[in-house]
Amino acid sequence: MTERRTIAAAAVLAGVLAGAACTPSTTVQVGTVTIQEPTSPPSQPPSGGDSECSNDYFPSDEDATWEYAGETNVLGPHHTTKRITESNDDGFTMSMSTSTGDVVLNLKYACVEGDLIMLNPIEQIAGSAVGPDGTAVITTRDQTGITLPAELQAANAWQQYVEGTLTSSEVTMNMTYTFDNVARGLEVVTIPFGTFDAMRVDTETEGTLEGQYSGTCQTSTWYVKDIGVVKEVTICEMGPSTVEVSIELESYDAP
């Protein structure tokens, strides 16, 4: 059991360090929300165009690039780069790299009428984990729900549920993650890139490993129309340890 807990904690920690949010002092408020059916289509089509991926709060044009300055209470300052490496009418791929490691994560999205669905969200949490007996690979096996709805407005609530596996040379274990999201409304945020009216989304992520609770993360994310994520704060509770990570947008380059 000690080995499993060590690997699970390393997995959550690795993902947090791979790129999350802004000032550790920010209060994250998820609260009790009613989750709407994740497969429900938006009542109106998205305003960004005819593409299935047209989402006002998440640009998906190829070569769009975001640069973030970050801070973590574990490793200190870091830098994160996100870039759309491939895009078509019904999906796109975003690469994510951080100065705290040499791993580039490729996050794949599908799009349905402006709803964005990350197909491999466990890889965002961690592509691999290091435990006392070596390295384990983490992969998404299945997922349901949506990652970001086409219509993002205050009081919207949605969910994504993910199943995956953690595989090492010695053992294969099942993992689950539940992402409960609620949009809080517009807030004024000031970051290195400027001052914006941003839509705040709070997310509570709960994980299990072999059916046993493996930790909770609270994330607040601020989205700006036609720019995307400008600020994010993540706080993860892993037993006696708390990990805090933040990022703020320094630059955005659209093709």
Secondary structure, DSSP 8 states (H G I E B T S, - for coil): -HHHHHHHHHHHHHHHHTS--S-TTS-----------TT---SS--TT-SSTT--TTS---TT-EEEEEEEETTTEEEEEEEEEEEEETTEEEEEEEETT-S-EEEEEEEEETTEEEES-HHHHH-SEEEETTEEEEEEEEEEEE-SB-SS--TT-EEEEEEEEEEE-SS-EEEEEEEEEEEEEEEEEEEETTEEEEEEEEEEEEEEEETTEEEEEEEEEEEEETTTEEEEEEEEEEETTEEEEEEEEEEEEE--
